Amino acid sequence: MAKRGKKYTAALEKFEPNKKYNLEEAVGKVKEIAFAKFDETVELTMWLGVDPRKADQLVRGTIVLPHGLGGKAKVIVVITQGDKIREAEEAGADFAGGDELVDKIKGGWLDFDAVIATPDMMRSVGTLGKILGPRGLMPNPKTGTVTMDVKNAIQETKAGKVEYRVDKTGVIHSPVGKVSFNEANLLENTRVLINAVIKAKPTTAKGRYLKKINLAATMSPGVLLDELAYV
């Protein structure tokens, strides 16, 4: 086991690591024990009772957090054509265009945080799968990033839309805000995400769905939540 620093050890002494807290207590503890000099991201981790190898048990979706994610504004690219380019620019896209943007990305340009595409451009965008896919940036109809309604997609992305997706081990990792958020806002963001994942439970999932829930800041120890409160 890696040796922990003094600040991390001191943080561990401020709560009971094996205790399961209610959400209000957990949010308070996460803010209390955060020690980094930067504004840490608060992340929710959920272990689910699903088998991700089965297509009908993939838990995935998007949710607009009521208080956003904080931090710098996202740089948004919209790949489209015709009048939709101007619509995207007027809606706040940082970059909007067609095949020239696809070629620019193929050339190594990756200075952006989100990609939205219209369906008529997916033949070209599909060639970026190996570049955008591993970075979680590939547009997808299921996440609302392949759409003709580019204005709404841009607004939701800027407002704090996050994608949650179970990984191959059955775990979801998703940011819910910053340590600098007040407790009420961090609490509401976290509750909204938990409820969204619960609603996304596959009908084919057997046994306990929520196996473990953890809330933690970037550099700090995780605080366990009482998953049974959501059964």
ChimeraX commands (.cxc) that place a marker at each C-alpha (Angstrom):
marker #1 position 0.00,0.00,0.00 radius 0.5
marker #1 position 1.31,3.45,-0.94 radius 0.5
marker #1 position 2.43,5.60,1.96 radius 0.5
marker #1 position 0.01,8.43,2.68 radius 0.5
marker #1 position 1.10,11.98,3.40 radius 0.5
marker #1 position 0.59,13.81,6.69 radius 0.5
marker #1 position -2.35,15.86,5.42 radius 0.5
marker #1 position -4.13,12.76,4.13 radius 0.5
marker #1 position -3.53,10.98,7.44 radius 0.5
marker #1 position -4.81,14.00,9.35 radius 0.5
marker #1 position -7.94,14.02,7.19 radius 0.5
marker #1 position -8.59,10.37,8.04 radius 0.5
marker #1 position -8.64,11.29,11.73 radius 0.5
marker #1 position -11.58,13.65,11.22 radius 0.5
marker #1 position -14.13,10.95,10.41 radius 0.5
marker #1 position -14.76,7.21,10.68 radius 0.5
marker #1 position -13.53,5.68,7.38 radius 0.5
marker #1 position -15.69,2.56,7.68 radius 0.5
marker #1 position -18.82,4.33,8.85 radius 0.5
marker #1 position -21.64,4.88,6.37 radius 0.5
marker #1 position -22.94,8.45,6.58 radius 0.5
marker #1 position -26.20,9.92,5.34 radius 0.5
marker #1 position -25.82,12.29,2.39 radius 0.5
marker #1 position -25.99,15.49,4.42 radius 0.5
marker #1 position -23.27,14.27,6.81 radius 0.5
marker #1 position -21.10,12.97,3.97 radius 0.5
marker #1 position -21.14,16.29,2.09 radius 0.5
marker #1 position -20.18,18.11,5.27 radius 0.5
marker #1 position -17.32,15.69,5.94 radius 0.5
marker #1 position -15.97,15.95,2.39 radius 0.5
marker #1 position -15.79,19.73,2.70 radius 0.5
marker #1 position -14.31,19.51,6.19 radius 0.5
marker #1 position -11.45,17.13,5.35 radius 0.5
marker #1 position -10.44,18.63,1.97 radius 0.5
marker #1 position -6.89,19.93,2.29 radius 0.5
marker #1 position -5.50,20.67,-1.18 radius 0.5
marker #1 position -4.49,24.22,-2.02 radius 0.5
marker #1 position -6.60,24.14,-5.21 radius 0.5
marker #1 position -10.37,23.91,-5.52 radius 0.5
marker #1 position -10.81,20.14,-5.58 radius 0.5
marker #1 position -13.45,18.40,-7.67 radius 0.5
marker #1 position -15.92,16.35,-5.66 radius 0.5
marker #1 position -16.61,12.97,-7.28 radius 0.5
marker #1 position -19.33,10.43,-6.65 radius 0.5
marker #1 position -18.42,6.76,-7.10 radius 0.5
marker #1 position -21.12,4.10,-7.22 radius 0.5
marker #1 position -20.58,0.34,-7.32 radius 0.5
marker #1 position -23.54,-1.28,-9.04 radius 0.5
marker #1 position -24.91,-4.82,-9.08 radius 0.5
marker #1 position -24.90,-5.12,-12.88 radius 0.5
marker #1 position -22.95,-7.12,-15.45 radius 0.5
marker #1 position -21.54,-4.54,-17.91 radius 0.5
marker #1 position -20.64,-7.35,-20.32 radius 0.5
marker #1 position -24.34,-7.64,-21.09 radius 0.5
marker #1 position -25.71,-4.95,-23.39 radius 0.5
marker #1 position -29.00,-4.80,-21.50 radius 0.5
marker #1 position -27.20,-4.01,-18.24 radius 0.5
marker #1 position -25.16,-1.01,-19.39 radius 0.5
marker #1 position -26.09,1.90,-17.15 radius 0.5
marker #1 position -25.54,5.13,-19.04 radius 0.5
marker #1 position -27.12,8.53,-19.35 radius 0.5
marker #1 position -26.76,12.27,-18.94 radius 0.5
marker #1 position -28.08,14.69,-16.38 radius 0.5
marker #1 position -27.90,18.46,-16.03 radius 0.5
marker #1 position -26.77,19.20,-12.49 radius 0.5
marker #1 position -28.82,22.05,-10.99 radius 0.5
marker #1 position -25.73,23.94,-9.84 radius 0.5
marker #1 position -23.30,22.97,-12.60 radius 0.5
marker #1 position -19.78,21.72,-12.02 radius 0.5
marker #1 position -17.89,24.93,-11.34 radius 0.5
marker #1 position -14.44,25.54,-12.71 radius 0.5
marker #1 position -13.62,27.09,-16.07 radius 0.5
marker #1 position -16.20,27.23,-18.84 radius 0.5
marker #1 position -16.20,24.28,-21.21 radius 0.5
marker #1 position -14.81,24.77,-24.70 radius 0.5
marker #1 position -17.47,23.38,-27.05 radius 0.5
marker #1 position -16.99,22.20,-30.63 radius 0.5
marker #1 position -20.01,21.74,-32.91 radius 0.5
marker #1 position -19.51,19.75,-36.10 radius 0.5
marker #1 position -22.30,20.61,-38.52 radius 0.5
marker #1 position -22.98,22.32,-41.84 radius 0.5
marker #1 position -25.09,24.97,-43.53 radius 0.5
marker #1 position -27.24,27.28,-41.40 radius 0.5
marker #1 position -26.53,25.17,-38.32 radius 0.5
marker #1 position -23.01,26.62,-38.17 radius 0.5
marker #1 position -24.34,30.12,-37.52 radius 0.5
marker #1 position -26.97,28.74,-35.12 radius 0.5
marker #1 position -24.23,27.00,-33.14 radius 0.5
marker #1 position -22.06,30.13,-33.02 radius 0.5
marker #1 position -24.98,32.27,-31.87 radius 0.5
marker #1 position -25.79,29.71,-29.17 radius 0.5
marker #1 position -22.29,29.97,-27.74 radius 0.5
marker #1 position -20.23,27.29,-29.48 radius 0.5
marker #1 position -16.51,28.10,-29.32 radius 0.5
marker #1 position -15.88,26.41,-32.65 radius 0.5
marker #1 position -18.40,25.43,-35.32 radius 0.5
marker #1 position -17.80,23.96,-38.75 radius 0.5
marker #1 position -17.82,20.85,-40.88 radius 0.5
marker #1 position -15.16,18.64,-42.42 radius 0.5
marker #1 position -12.45,21.25,-41.79 radius 0.5
marker #1 position -12.91,20.72,-38.03 radius 0.5
marker #1 position -12.83,16.94,-38.50 radius 0.5
marker #1 position -9.52,17.27,-40.36 radius 0.5
marker #1 position -8.16,19.62,-37.69 radius 0.5
marker #1 position -8.93,17.06,-34.97 radius 0.5
marker #1 position -7.32,14.32,-37.06 radius 0.5
marker #1 position -4.26,16.54,-37.19 radius 0.5
marker #1 position -3.93,16.47,-33.40 radius 0.5
marker #1 position -6.04,19.42,-32.25 radius 0.5
marker #1 position -7.76,18.57,-28.98 radius 0.5
marker #1 position -8.12,21.92,-27.20 radius 0.5
marker #1 position -11.79,21.44,-26.32 radius 0.5
marker #1 position -13.96,19.81,-23.66 radius 0.5
marker #1 position -17.11,18.73,-25.50 radius 0.5
marker #1 position -18.14,17.80,-29.05 radius 0.5
marker #1 position -21.67,18.09,-30.43 radius 0.5
marker #1 position -22.59,16.95,-33.94 radius 0.5
marker #1 position -25.65,17.00,-36.16 radius 0.5
marker #1 position -26.78,13.62,-37.58 radius 0.5
marker #1 position -25.91,14.63,-41.16 radius 0.5
marker #1 position -22.23,14.92,-40.15 radius 0.5
marker #1 position -21.88,11.58,-38.38 radius 0.5
marker #1 position -20.34,9.89,-41.43 radius 0.5
marker #1 position -17.37,12.25,-41.07 radius 0.5
marker #1 position -17.43,12.36,-37.26 radius 0.5
marker #1 position -17.40,8.56,-37.17 radius 0.5
marker #1 position -13.83,8.61,-38.50 radius 0.5
marker #1 position -12.78,10.30,-35.23 radius 0.5
marker #1 position -13.84,7.37,-33.05 radius 0.5
marker #1 position -10.30,6.26,-32.18 radius 0.5
marker #1 position -9.37,9.82,-31.23 radius 0.5
marker #1 position -12.48,11.02,-29.39 radius 0.5
marker #1 position -13.72,7.69,-28.00 radius 0.5
marker #1 position -10.91,7.04,-25.47 radius 0.5
marker #1 position -11.28,10.62,-24.22 radius 0.5
marker #1 position -15.02,10.31,-23.68 radius 0.5
marker #1 position -15.69,13.00,-26.29 radius 0.5
marker #1 position -17.37,11.00,-29.08 radius 0.5
marker #1 position -20.84,12.42,-29.88 radius 0.5
marker #1 position -23.65,9.97,-29.17 radius 0.5
marker #1 position -27.44,10.24,-29.58 radius 0.5
marker #1 position -27.94,8.63,-26.15 radius 0.5
marker #1 position -26.11,11.51,-24.46 radius 0.5
marker #1 position -27.81,14.21,-26.49 radius 0.5
marker #1 position -24.63,15.18,-28.33 radius 0.5
marker #1 position -25.86,14.01,-31.74 radius 0.5
marker #1 position -28.84,16.24,-32.44 radius 0.5
marker #1 position -30.29,18.84,-34.77 radius 0.5
marker #1 position -31.16,20.96,-31.72 radius 0.5
marker #1 position -27.63,22.29,-31.31 radius 0.5
marker #1 position -28.79,25.33,-29.34 radius 0.5
marker #1 position -30.27,23.22,-26.55 radius 0.5
marker #1 position -27.29,20.84,-26.55 radius 0.5
marker #1 position -24.88,23.75,-26.15 radius 0.5
marker #1 position -26.93,25.30,-23.35 radius 0.5
marker #1 position -27.13,22.01,-21.45 radius 0.5
marker #1 position -23.39,21.41,-21.81 radius 0.5
marker #1 position -22.55,24.87,-20.55 radius 0.5
marker #1 position -25.08,24.51,-17.71 radius 0.5
marker #1 position -23.27,21.49,-16.28 radius 0.5
marker #1 position -24.53,18.42,-18.10 radius 0.5
marker #1 position -22.57,15.36,-17.07 radius 0.5
marker #1 position -22.52,11.88,-18.52 radius 0.5
marker #1 position -22.54,8.88,-16.21 radius 0.5
marker #1 position -21.53,5.49,-17.51 radius 0.5
marker #1 position -20.79,2.21,-15.81 radius 0.5
marker #1 position -17.28,0.92,-16.54 radius 0.5
marker #1 position -16.28,-2.68,-17.20 radius 0.5
marker #1 position -16.03,-3.36,-13.45 radius 0.5
marker #1 position -19.58,-2.16,-12.75 radius 0.5
marker #1 position -18.56,1.21,-11.30 radius 0.5
marker #1 position -19.71,4.73,-12.12 radius 0.5
marker #1 position -17.43,7.73,-11.49 radius 0.5
marker #1 position -18.87,11.20,-11.96 radius 0.5
marker #1 position -18.07,14.72,-10.75 radius 0.5
marker #1 position -20.77,16.55,-8.80 radius 0.5
marker #1 position -19.13,19.90,-8.12 radius 0.5
marker #1 position -16.28,21.62,-6.32 radius 0.5
marker #1 position -15.23,21.75,-2.67 radius 0.5
marker #1 position -15.89,25.51,-2.80 radius 0.5
marker #1 position -19.62,24.88,-3.41 radius 0.5
marker #1 position -21.82,25.53,-0.41 radius 0.5
marker #1 position -23.20,22.39,1.22 radius 0.5
marker #1 position -26.75,22.88,-0.06 radius 0.5
marker #1 position -25.67,23.07,-3.71 radius 0.5
marker #1 position -23.26,20.16,-3.44 radius 0.5
marker #1 position -25.94,18.15,-1.67 radius 0.5
marker #1 position -28.54,18.83,-4.38 radius 0.5
marker #1 position -26.15,18.01,-7.23 radius 0.5
marker #1 position -25.20,14.72,-5.59 radius 0.5
marker #1 position -28.78,13.74,-4.84 radius 0.5
marker #1 position -29.86,14.47,-8.44 radius 0.5
marker #1 position -27.10,12.24,-9.81 radius 0.5
marker #1 position -27.82,9.38,-7.40 radius 0.5
marker #1 position -31.52,9.50,-8.27 radius 0.5
marker #1 position -30.72,9.49,-12.00 radius 0.5
marker #1 position -28.58,6.36,-11.64 radius 0.5
marker #1 position -31.31,4.67,-9.58 radius 0.5
marker #1 position -33.90,5.45,-12.29 radius 0.5
marker #1 position -31.53,4.00,-14.89 radius 0.5
marker #1 position -31.54,0.57,-13.20 radius 0.5
marker #1 position -31.80,-2.11,-15.90 radius 0.5
marker #1 position -34.88,-4.34,-15.60 radius 0.5
marker #1 position -32.59,-7.34,-16.04 radius 0.5
marker #1 position -30.36,-6.50,-13.07 radius 0.5
marker #1 position -30.66,-9.05,-10.28 radius 0.5
marker #1 position -29.94,-8.74,-6.57 radius 0.5
marker #1 position -28.88,-5.50,-4.87 radius 0.5
marker #1 position -28.45,-2.68,-7.37 radius 0.5
marker #1 position -26.57,-0.17,-5.20 radius 0.5
marker #1 position -23.69,-2.06,-3.60 radius 0.5
marker #1 position -21.51,0.82,-2.38 radius 0.5
marker #1 position -21.44,4.62,-2.68 radius 0.5
marker #1 position -18.47,6.88,-2.00 radius 0.5
marker #1 position -18.07,10.67,-2.07 radius 0.5
marker #1 position -14.59,12.19,-2.22 radius 0.5
marker #1 position -12.62,15.27,-3.16 radius 0.5
marker #1 position -9.70,14.91,-5.58 radius 0.5
marker #1 position -6.89,14.54,-3.04 radius 0.5
marker #1 position -8.84,13.52,0.06 radius 0.5
marker #1 position -10.08,10.23,1.54 radius 0.5
marker #1 position -13.50,9.02,0.45 radius 0.5
marker #1 position -16.55,9.15,2.70 radius 0.5
marker #1 position -18.96,6.20,2.48 radius 0.5
marker #1 position -22.68,6.82,2.03 radius 0.5
marker #1 position -25.40,4.56,3.36 radius 0.5
marker #1 position -26.55,2.88,0.14 radius 0.5
marker #1 position -29.43,1.21,1.98 radius 0.5
marker #1 position -31.06,4.63,2.33 radius 0.5
marker #1 position -31.78,4.48,-1.40 radius 0.5
marker #1 position -33.27,0.98,-1.56 radius 0.5
marker link #1:1,2 radius 0.2
marker link #1:2,3 radius 0.2
marker link #1:3,4 radius 0.2
marker link #1:4,5 radius 0.2
marker link #1:5,6 radius 0.2
marker link #1:6,7 radius 0.2
marker link #1:7,8 radius 0.2
marker link #1:8,9 radius 0.2
marker link #1:9,10 radius 0.2
marker link #1:10,11 radius 0.2
marker link #1:11,12 radius 0.2
marker link #1:12,13 radius 0.2
marker link #1:13,14 radius 0.2
marker link #1:14,15 radius 0.2
marker link #1:15,16 radius 0.2
marker link #1:16,17 radius 0.2
marker link #1:17,18 radius 0.2
marker link #1:18,19 radius 0.2
marker link #1:19,20 radius 0.2
marker link #1:20,21 radius 0.2
marker link #1:21,22 radius 0.2
marker link #1:22,23 radius 0.2
marker link #1:23,24 radius 0.2
marker link #1:24,25 radius 0.2
marker link #1:25,26 radius 0.2
marker link #1:26,27 radius 0.2
marker link #1:27,28 radius 0.2
marker link #1:28,29 radius 0.2
marker link #1:29,30 radius 0.2
marker link #1:30,31 radius 0.2
marker link #1:31,32 radius 0.2
marker link #1:32,33 radius 0.2
marker link #1:33,34 radius 0.2
marker link #1:34,35 radius 0.2
marker link #1:35,36 radius 0.2
marker link #1:36,37 radius 0.2
marker link #1:37,38 radius 0.2
marker link #1:38,39 radius 0.2
marker link #1:39,40 radius 0.2
marker link #1:40,41 radius 0.2
marker link #1:41,42 radius 0.2
marker link #1:42,43 radius 0.2
marker link #1:43,44 radius 0.2
marker link #1:44,45 radius 0.2
marker link #1:45,46 radius 0.2
marker link #1:46,47 radius 0.2
marker link #1:47,48 radius 0.2
marker link #1:48,49 radius 0.2
marker link #1:49,50 radius 0.2
marker link #1:50,51 radius 0.2
marker link #1:51,52 radius 0.2
marker link #1:52,53 radius 0.2
marker link #1:53,54 radius 0.2
marker link #1:54,55 radius 0.2
marker link #1:55,56 radius 0.2
marker link #1:56,57 radius 0.2
marker link #1:57,58 radius 0.2
marker link #1:58,59 radius 0.2
marker link #1:59,60 radius 0.2
marker link #1:60,61 radius 0.2
marker link #1:61,62 radius 0.2
marker link #1:62,63 radius 0.2
marker link #1:63,64 radius 0.2
marker link #1:64,65 radius 0.2
marker link #1:65,66 radius 0.2
marker link #1:66,67 radius 0.2
marker link #1:67,68 radius 0.2
marker link #1:68,69 radius 0.2
marker link #1:69,70 radius 0.2
marker link #1:70,71 radius 0.2
marker link #1:71,72 radius 0.2
marker link #1:72,73 radius 0.2
marker link #1:73,74 radius 0.2
marker link #1:74,75 radius 0.2
marker link #1:75,76 radius 0.2
marker link #1:76,77 radius 0.2
marker link #1:77,78 radius 0.2
marker link #1:78,79 radius 0.2
marker link #1:79,80 radius 0.2
marker link #1:80,81 radius 0.2
marker link #1:81,82 radius 0.2
marker link #1:82,83 radius 0.2
marker link #1:83,84 radius 0.2
marker link #1:84,85 radius 0.2
marker link #1:85,86 radius 0.2
marker link #1:86,87 radius 0.2
marker link #1:87,88 radius 0.2
marker link #1:88,89 radius 0.2
marker link #1:89,90 radius 0.2
marker link #1:90,91 radius 0.2
marker link #1:91,92 radius 0.2
marker link #1:92,93 radius 0.2
marker link #1:93,94 radius 0.2
marker link #1:94,95 radius 0.2
marker link #1:95,96 radius 0.2
marker link #1:96,97 radius 0.2
marker link #1:97,98 radius 0.2
marker link #1:98,99 radius 0.2
marker link #1:99,100 radius 0.2
marker link #1:100,101 radius 0.2
marker link #1:101,102 radius 0.2
marker link #1:102,103 radius 0.2
marker link #1:103,104 radius 0.2
marker link #1:104,105 radius 0.2
marker link #1:105,106 radius 0.2
marker link #1:106,107 radius 0.2
marker link #1:107,108 radius 0.2
marker link #1:108,109 radius 0.2
marker link #1:109,110 radius 0.2
marker link #1:110,111 radius 0.2
marker link #1:111,112 radius 0.2
marker link #1:112,113 radius 0.2
marker link #1:113,114 radius 0.2
marker link #1:114,115 radius 0.2
marker link #1:115,116 radius 0.2
marker link #1:116,117 radius 0.2
marker link #1:117,118 radius 0.2
marker link #1:118,119 radius 0.2
marker link #1:119,120 radius 0.2
marker link #1:120,121 radius 0.2
marker link #1:121,122 radius 0.2
marker link #1:122,123 radius 0.2
marker link #1:123,124 radius 0.2
marker link #1:124,125 radius 0.2
marker link #1:125,126 radius 0.2
marker link #1:126,127 radius 0.2
marker link #1:127,128 radius 0.2
marker link #1:128,129 radius 0.2
marker link #1:129,130 radius 0.2
marker link #1:130,131 radius 0.2
marker link #1:131,132 radius 0.2
marker link #1:132,133 radius 0.2
marker link #1:133,134 radius 0.2
marker link #1:134,135 radius 0.2
marker link #1:135,136 radius 0.2
marker link #1:136,137 radius 0.2
marker link #1:137,138 radius 0.2
marker link #1:138,139 radius 0.2
marker link #1:139,140 radius 0.2
marker link #1:140,141 radius 0.2
marker link #1:141,142 radius 0.2
marker link #1:142,143 radius 0.2
marker link #1:143,144 radius 0.2
marker link #1:144,145 radius 0.2
marker link #1:145,146 radius 0.2
marker link #1:146,147 radius 0.2
marker link #1:147,148 radius 0.2
marker link #1:148,149 radius 0.2
marker link #1:149,150 radius 0.2
marker link #1:150,151 radius 0.2
marker link #1:151,152 radius 0.2
marker link #1:152,153 radius 0.2
marker link #1:153,154 radius 0.2
marker link #1:154,155 radius 0.2
marker link #1:155,156 radius 0.2
marker link #1:156,157 radius 0.2
marker link #1:157,158 radius 0.2
marker link #1:158,159 radius 0.2
marker link #1:159,160 radius 0.2
marker link #1:160,161 radius 0.2
marker link #1:161,162 radius 0.2
marker link #1:162,163 radius 0.2
marker link #1:163,164 radius 0.2
marker link #1:164,165 radius 0.2
marker link #1:165,166 radius 0.2
marker link #1:166,167 radius 0.2
marker link #1:167,168 radius 0.2
marker link #1:168,169 radius 0.2
marker link #1:169,170 radius 0.2
marker link #1:170,171 radius 0.2
marker link #1:171,172 radius 0.2
marker link #1:172,173 radius 0.2
marker link #1:173,174 radius 0.2
marker link #1:174,175 radius 0.2
marker link #1:175,176 radius 0.2
marker link #1:176,177 radius 0.2
marker link #1:177,178 radius 0.2
marker link #1:178,179 radius 0.2
marker link #1:179,180 radius 0.2
marker link #1:180,181 radius 0.2
marker link #1:181,182 radius 0.2
marker link #1:182,183 radius 0.2
marker link #1:183,184 radius 0.2
marker link #1:184,185 radius 0.2
marker link #1:185,186 radius 0.2
marker link #1:186,187 radius 0.2
marker link #1:187,188 radius 0.2
marker link #1:188,189 radius 0.2
marker link #1:189,190 radius 0.2
marker link #1:190,191 radius 0.2
marker link #1:191,192 radius 0.2
marker link #1:192,193 radius 0.2
marker link #1:193,194 radius 0.2
marker link #1:194,195 radius 0.2
marker link #1:195,196 radius 0.2
marker link #1:196,197 radius 0.2
marker link #1:197,198 radius 0.2
marker link #1:198,199 radius 0.2
marker link #1:199,200 radius 0.2
marker link #1:200,201 radius 0.2
marker link #1:201,202 radius 0.2
marker link #1:202,203 radius 0.2
marker link #1:203,204 radius 0.2
marker link #1:204,205 radius 0.2
marker link #1:205,206 radius 0.2
marker link #1:206,207 radius 0.2
marker link #1:207,208 radius 0.2
marker link #1:208,209 radius 0.2
marker link #1:209,210 radius 0.2
marker link #1:210,211 radius 0.2
marker link #1:211,212 radius 0.2
marker link #1:212,213 radius 0.2
marker link #1:213,214 radius 0.2
marker link #1:214,215 radius 0.2
marker link #1:215,216 radius 0.2
marker link #1:216,217 radius 0.2
marker link #1:217,218 radius 0.2
marker link #1:218,219 radius 0.2
marker link #1:219,220 radius 0.2
marker link #1:220,221 radius 0.2
marker link #1:221,222 radius 0.2
marker link #1:222,223 radius 0.2
marker link #1:223,224 radius 0.2
marker link #1:224,225 radius 0.2
marker link #1:225,226 radius 0.2
marker link #1:226,227 radius 0.2
marker link #1:227,228 radius 0.2
marker link #1:228,229 radius 0.2
marker link #1:229,230 radius 0.2
marker link #1:230,231 radius 0.2
view
